[in-house]
Amino acid sequence: MSRVLIQPSEVEALRTRLHDAGTVRVTLEELWRFWVEAAPRLVGSPEQTPGLSAALAELGSRQEIELPRQAWDRSTTPPLPRSVRVPKARTASRKRQWVSYPWCRDLGWVSSLTTLTDTQFDNLVAVNAWLTRRPANVVPVPMRYRSAEIFGDEKRLEALARTTLFGPGRLSLELLACVRRAPPLPAVSVGTGPDVLVVENSDPYWAAVDVLSYRDNHPVGAVIWGAGNSFPAQVGTLAVDVAGRGPVTGEIWYWGDFDPPGLAIATNAAAAAAELDMGHLKPAHLLWEEMAGRPTQNPGHCAWTGEVAESWLGPPLWERFSRVRAEQGRIAQEAVPPYTIAEWAVTLLKE
């Protein structure tokens, strides 16, 4: 195990999510999602990436997963596997107990499946029991409430919803009378304007709150902490409520670290916003431009491969960072002085 102080319960929670996924190969994107769920206390912390690395190493040593020999993402410290394999998810020759199980009408399709893991079977038995006793006038509730009722585990249903057991003619949230809601966003109202600024890291978030709260000549009404890798999953909340102001009615501006993980957060969040038909998640240009003029940090430690965010930042701004990419480095938000945030907000009135 690494020296990173992860908790045994977090490693076990990650193991459970890997096995519940029901697939042999689990990608790094999925690993990040599972780790956010398994160790929410580390979200946005410098220990989040080392913690995931340590947890995967522990599961690998226990032969719960198989780590790759060469396929590693070296844009993070420590590097992380681009995918892992879950041996127990491989099809095993065993008794096909689900074929003869007395499923209720809504789960009749289960008996025709060609394969089913033991965990999936147990989950479906629990769902079958709930559907059998479900009242006709059941009231929809948030997903984790229904999950706790059905499985005695408030997070089990989220993992199950990502498997092939959910889909047309199979399980659905409507069938289970529950709704999925995006996690809430930490936010502070800083004015009456319609725009919002989403900030990746906590200290720049507080800096933005401080400088924008005392100015009234800008259209930014709220500052949001994106909490690092959590933000793409929270994008939906922008259409519900931000800082008690209701849905966002203006522009959504984003600012994070200039490094591969930081830009991955931005592009994933932008894709999520587009998918939810919420408009564009735009780069806070002046803040990114200010970063481009700062000295390169950690040269030689960032693997820049491909045009990871050129289309989102735009070619001119992307080119401004060519020096940083060539030096295989990064620039953190904290390199930009707080007063620049106020200068950026004022420029929005001229756009």
C-alpha positions in Angstrom: 0.0 0.0 0.0 1.0 3.6 -0.6 1.6 6.0 2.2 -1.6 7.8 1.2 -4.0 7.5 4.0 -7.0 5.9 2.4 -9.5 4.0 4.4 -10.2 0.3 4.1 -13.9 1.0 3.6 -13.0 3.2 0.6 -11.0 0.4 -1.0 -13.9 -2.0 -0.4 -16.4 0.5 -1.8 -14.3 0.7 -5.0 -14.0 -3.1 -5.2 -17.8 -3.4 -5.0 -18.4 -0.8 -7.7 -15.9 -2.5 -10.0 -17.6 -5.9 -9.5 -21.1 -4.4 -9.8 -20.3 -2.9 -13.1 -20.4 -6.4 -14.6 -17.8 -5.7 -17.3 -14.3 -7.2 -17.6 -12.7 -4.0 -18.8 -13.2 -0.8 -16.8 -11.8 2.5 -18.3 -10.0 5.2 -16.4 -13.0 7.5 -16.8 -15.2 4.9 -15.1 -12.5 4.4 -12.4 -12.6 8.1 -11.6 -16.4 8.0 -11.3 -16.3 5.0 -9.0 -13.6 6.6 -6.9 -15.6 9.8 -6.4 -18.4 7.6 -5.2 -16.2 5.4 -3.0 -14.1 8.2 -1.5 -16.1 11.5 -1.6 -14.0 13.0 1.2 -11.0 13.2 -1.2 -12.8 15.0 -4.0 -10.8 18.1 -4.8 -8.0 17.1 -2.5 -4.4 16.7 -3.6 -4.7 13.1 -2.2 -7.5 12.2 -4.6 -5.2 10.9 -7.4 -2.6 9.2 -5.1 -5.6 7.7 -3.2 -7.0 6.1 -6.4 -3.5 4.9 -7.3 -3.1 3.3 -3.9 -6.6 1.7 -3.9 -5.9 0.2 -7.3 -2.6 -1.1 -6.2 -4.2 -2.7 -3.2 -6.9 -4.4 -5.3 -4.2 -5.5 -7.8 -2.2 -7.1 -5.0 -5.4 -9.0 -3.9 -6.0 -10.1 -7.5 -9.3 -8.4 -7.5 -8.2 -6.5 -10.6 -5.5 -6.9 -13.3 -3.4 -3.7 -13.9 -2.0 -3.1 -17.4 1.7 -3.5 -18.2 2.1 -0.5 -20.4 -1.2 1.4 -20.9 -0.8 4.1 -18.3 -1.9 7.7 -18.3 1.2 9.6 -17.2 -0.3 13.0 -17.2 -1.0 12.6 -13.5 1.2 12.1 -10.5 1.3 9.2 -9.8 0.3 7.7 -13.2 -3.0 5.9 -13.5 -4.0 2.9 -15.6 -6.0 3.7 -18.8 -8.1 0.7 -17.9 -8.1 -2.3 -15.6 -9.6 -5.8 -16.0 -11.9 -7.5 -13.5 -11.3 -11.2 -13.7 -14.5 -12.2 -11.8 -16.6 -10.4 -14.4 -15.6 -13.0 -17.0 -18.3 -15.5 -17.9 -18.0 -18.5 -15.7 -19.5 -21.9 -16.2 -22.0 -22.2 -13.4 -25.6 -23.0 -12.8 -28.0 -20.7 -14.7 -30.2 -20.1 -11.7 -31.8 -17.0 -13.2 -33.4 -19.0 -16.0 -35.8 -20.8 -13.7 -36.2 -18.1 -11.0 -39.9 -16.9 -10.6 -39.5 -13.3 -11.8 -42.4 -10.9 -11.7 -43.9 -9.7 -14.9 -41.7 -6.6 -15.2 -38.5 -8.8 -14.9 -39.5 -11.6 -17.2 -36.8 -10.7 -19.6 -34.1 -11.7 -17.1 -34.7 -15.5 -17.8 -33.7 -15.0 -21.4 -30.3 -13.5 -20.6 -27.3 -15.6 -21.8 -25.2 -14.7 -18.8 -25.5 -13.0 -15.4 -23.0 -12.5 -12.6 -23.7 -13.6 -9.1 -23.9 -10.0 -8.0 -26.2 -9.0 -10.8 -28.5 -12.0 -9.9 -28.6 -11.0 -6.3 -29.4 -7.4 -7.2 -32.2 -8.4 -9.5 -33.7 -10.7 -6.8 -33.8 -7.7 -4.5 -35.5 -5.6 -7.2 -37.9 -8.4 -7.9 -38.9 -8.5 -4.2 -39.5 -4.7 -4.2 -41.5 -4.7 -7.4 -43.7 -7.5 -6.0 -44.6 -5.4 -2.9 -44.7 -2.0 -4.6 -47.9 -0.1 -4.0 -49.8 1.1 -7.0 -49.5 4.7 -6.0 -45.8 4.7 -5.1 -44.3 8.2 -5.0 -41.1 8.8 -6.9 -38.1 9.6 -4.6 -34.4 10.5 -5.2 -32.4 7.5 -6.4 -30.4 6.9 -3.2 -33.6 6.7 -1.1 -34.9 4.0 -3.4 -31.6 2.2 -3.4 -31.4 2.2 0.4 -35.0 0.8 0.5 -34.3 -2.0 -2.1 -30.7 -3.0 -1.3 -29.9 -1.5 2.1 -27.2 0.4 0.3 -27.9 3.9 -0.9 -25.3 3.8 -3.7 -26.0 0.3 -5.2 -28.6 1.6 -7.6 -26.2 4.1 -9.2 -23.8 1.4 -10.0 -26.5 -0.9 -11.3 -27.9 1.9 -13.6 -24.6 2.0 -15.4 -24.8 -1.7 -16.4 -26.6 -3.4 -19.3 -29.4 -4.4 -17.0 -30.7 -0.9 -17.5 -32.1 0.0 -21.0 -35.2 -0.2 -23.2 -37.3 -3.2 -22.1 -35.2 -3.7 -19.0 -34.8 -1.8 -15.7 -35.4 1.9 -15.7 -35.7 4.7 -13.1 -39.4 5.1 -14.0 -40.0 1.4 -13.2 -38.3 1.8 -9.8 -40.2 5.1 -9.2 -37.1 7.2 -8.6 -35.2 10.1 -10.1 -31.5 10.9 -10.6 -30.5 14.3 -9.5 -27.1 15.9 -10.0 -25.0 16.5 -6.9 -25.4 20.0 -5.4 -22.8 22.7 -6.3 -21.1 24.7 -3.6 -21.8 28.3 -4.7 -22.0 31.8 -3.3 -24.0 34.7 -4.6 -21.8 37.7 -5.5 -24.2 39.9 -7.3 -27.4 40.2 -9.2 -26.1 39.4 -12.7 -27.2 36.4 -14.7 -23.8 34.8 -15.4 -21.9 32.3 -13.2 -18.2 31.6 -12.9 -17.2 27.9 -12.2 -13.8 27.6 -10.6 -11.9 24.2 -10.4 -10.0 24.7 -7.2 -11.0 25.8 -3.7 -8.5 28.7 -3.1 -9.2 30.4 -6.4 -12.9 29.9 -5.7 -12.6 31.9 -2.4 -10.5 34.5 -4.2 -13.2 35.0 -6.8 -15.9 35.2 -4.1 -13.8 37.9 -2.2 -13.1 40.1 -5.2 -16.5 39.8 -7.0 -18.6 40.3 -3.8 -17.3 43.9 -3.4 -17.8 44.9 -7.0 -21.1 45.7 -8.7 -19.9 46.5 -12.2 -20.0 43.0 -13.6 -22.7 40.5 -14.7 -21.5 37.6 -12.6 -24.2 36.7 -10.1 -22.6 33.6 -8.5 -19.3 31.8 -8.1 -19.3 28.0 -8.1 -16.7 25.6 -6.8 -16.4 22.8 -9.4 -14.6 20.6 -6.9 -12.1 19.2 -9.4 -13.3 16.0 -11.1 -16.7 16.2 -9.6 -18.0 19.0 -11.8 -19.0 17.1 -15.0 -21.4 15.0 -12.9 -22.8 18.2 -11.3 -23.5 20.1 -14.5 -27.2 19.3 -14.4 -27.6 21.2 -11.1 -27.0 24.4 -13.1 -30.4 24.0 -14.6 -32.0 23.6 -11.2 -30.5 26.0 -8.7 -27.3 27.9 -7.9 -26.8 29.6 -4.6 -30.6 29.8 -4.1 -31.0 31.9 -7.3 -32.7 29.2 -9.3 -31.5 28.0 -12.7 -28.6 29.8 -14.5 -30.1 32.3 -17.0 -26.9 33.8 -18.3 -23.5 32.6 -19.5 -21.6 29.7 -17.8 -17.9 30.6 -17.6 -15.3 28.0 -16.6 -11.7 28.4 -15.3 -9.4 25.7 -14.2 -5.8 24.5 -14.2 -4.0 24.4 -17.5 -2.9 20.7 -17.5 -4.3 17.6 -19.0 -6.5 16.6 -16.0 -7.8 20.2 -15.6 -8.7 20.5 -19.3 -10.3 17.0 -19.3 -12.7 18.3 -16.6 -13.5 21.3 -18.7 -14.2 19.4 -21.9 -16.2 16.7 -20.1 -18.3 19.3 -18.4 -18.8 21.2 -21.7 -20.0 17.9 -23.3 -22.4 17.3 -20.4 -23.8 20.8 -20.7 -24.4 20.3 -24.4 -26.0 16.9 -23.9 -28.4 18.4 -21.4 -29.2 21.3 -23.8 -28.0 23.9 -21.4 -26.0 26.0 -23.8 -22.2 26.4 -24.0 -19.8 26.1 -21.1 -17.3 28.9 -22.1 -13.7 29.5 -21.1 -13.2 32.6 -19.0 -10.8 33.9 -21.7 -9.0 36.7 -19.9 -8.2 34.4 -16.9 -6.8 31.7 -19.2 -4.9 34.3 -21.2 -3.3 35.6 -18.0 -2.2 32.0 -17.2 -0.6 31.7 -20.6 1.8 34.5 -19.7 2.9 32.9 -16.4 6.1 30.8 -16.0 5.7 27.1 -16.7 5.3 25.0 -13.6 6.5 21.4 -13.2 8.3 21.2 -16.6 8.8 17.7 -17.8 6.0 16.2 -15.7 2.9 16.6 -17.9 2.3 14.3 -20.9 0.6 16.5 -23.5 -0.8 14.1 -26.2 -3.2 15.2 -28.8 -5.3 18.4 -28.9 -7.1 17.7 -25.7 -9.0 21.0 -25.5 -8.1 23.1 -28.5 -11.7 23.2 -29.8 -13.0 24.2 -26.4 -10.4 26.9 -25.6 -10.2 28.0 -29.3 -7.2 27.9 -31.6 -5.8 31.3 -30.7 -5.8 30.7 -26.9 -4.6 27.1 -27.4 -1.6 28.5 -29.3 -0.8 30.9 -26.5 0.0 27.9 -24.3 2.3 26.2 -26.9 5.3 27.0 -24.8 3.8 25.3 -21.7 2.9 22.2 -23.7 6.4 22.1 -25.4 8.0 22.1 -21.9 5.6 19.3 -20.8 4.5 21.5 -17.9 1.4 23.1 -16.5 0.1 26.3 -15.0 -2.1 26.3 -11.9 -5.0 28.8 -11.3 -3.2 30.0 -8.2 -0.5 31.6 -10.4 -3.1 34.3 -11.5 -3.5 37.1 -8.9 -7.0 37.6 -7.5 -7.4 41.2 -8.9 -7.3 39.7 -12.4 -10.6 37.9 -11.7 -12.3 41.3 -11.1 -10.7 42.7 -14.3 -12.1 39.7 -16.3 -15.6 40.2 -14.9 -15.7 43.8 -15.8 -14.8 43.0 -19.5 -17.9 40.9 -19.8 -20.0 44.0 -20.0 -18.2 45.0 -23.2 -18.8 41.7 -24.9 
